[in-house]
């Protein structure tokens, strides 16, 4: 997903919210499930750019995927088209039966997509002229650690070497080699 493509979960969440508001008749039946399935297929087919997406499916396939009867699927597709959520066309074959349906995004869904696309465009914060790298003074713990490290790198004092003659010999050997 890149550029102007919206995330599928954002589209589905907004769709579930606005189906209830804009078309209350669709909120208590399987039409939302059908619309969700079609949206997923359209999104997949168009790789995220739904405004011009089109997918061809048989109503029998839709019915089987949603575990509904084909006639009930036809009723739901008609309701979705009446509500403006999808547009579909099913050619009538020579046998008198309908062929596979071509589904596209309807005007209500386009309205929703445009709303989502516009909501994403926010003003970008201006970059400040000041240095973006903050330099904080070290904490007391950091100061203490720095002092310890500094003392560890200093050679031992002569008083300590007088008390520990083996350390003096060891340091001499290490310095020669």
Secondary structure, DSSP 8 states (H G I E B T S, - for coil): --TT---HHHHHHHHHHHHHHH-GGGTTSTHHHHHHHHHHHHHHHHTT-GGG-EEEE-HHHHHHHHT--HHHHHHHHHHHHHTTSEEEEEEE-TTSSEEEEEEEE-HHHHHHHHHHHHHH--------SS-SS------HHHHHHHHHHHHHHS---HHHHHH-HHHHHHHHHHHH-
